[in-house]
Amino acid sequence: MIPDEYLLSPAYPNPFNPSTTIMFQLPDESNVYINIYDLQGRPIETLVNKKMDAGYHSLAWRASNMSSGMYLIRMIADDYM
């Protein structure tokens, strides 16, 4: 089954230590960029930077080398952000 819209779900678990799962869906094959930022907007890590098939996807962010705190996740896929 293919989703009918782009969606980036909240990371789970949140808060986490040392890893969290990020789930997202793509209605079409898309160039996908998923990046992690600190609260000052500085890029911390790129998790995805590739063309992906339509469907439901998940990935784990292992942040054991990161400081405790809050981080932001941004997904860009075609016209979705």
N, C-alpha and C positions, 0 to 999 in steps of 0.2 A: 504494500500500500504506500502510495506517495502522498506526502502532506500537501495541502493546498496553499500554504503560506510559509514565509520565512519566520523563524522563531529562534531566539536564544533564551533558553530557560535559566532560572537562577542556579548558581552553583550549589552542589549538595555533597557533603554536609557543609553548612556554613553557620558558625565558624568551623574551621578545619585545622587539622594538624596531623601529618604534614602534607596530605593530598586531598584534593576535591575533584568531583566529577562535573564536567560541563557538557550539557546536552543541547543539541541544536537540530533544526530541521531545515531542509531545502526542498522547495517544490520543483526546482529545475536544476540541471547541471550548472554549477556556478564556480567562479573563481572566489575562493573563500580566504579571508584573512581574519584570524582571531589573535588579538594581542592583549597583554596584561599591562596595566598602567598603575603607577602609584597615585596617591591623592593630589599630587602636584601636576599630574598629567604627563609625567615622564614615562616613556616606554620602558618596561621592565623585561618582558619576554614575548617572543612571537611563538604561539602554539601551532598555528596553521597558516600556511601560505602556499596554496595549491588549488588546482581545479578538483572539485569533488562531485560525485554523482548525486542526483536527487535522492532524498530519503531521510531517515532518522540517523543521527550520528551522536557519538559521545566520545569524550577524551578525558584523560586524567591530567590534572596539573599537579605536579609534585614540587612543592615549594619549600622543601626542607632547608634549602640554603638561603631563604628569604627571611627578613625580619618579621616579627609579629606585627600585625596591623591590618589596615583595610587596603584592598586593591580593587581596581575596576577592570571589567572585561568588556572589550568592544569587538563585535563581529561585523565585518563588511562582506556582503555577498551580492554582487551585481548592484542593484539600486537600494538594497536593504542596508541599514546601519542601525 
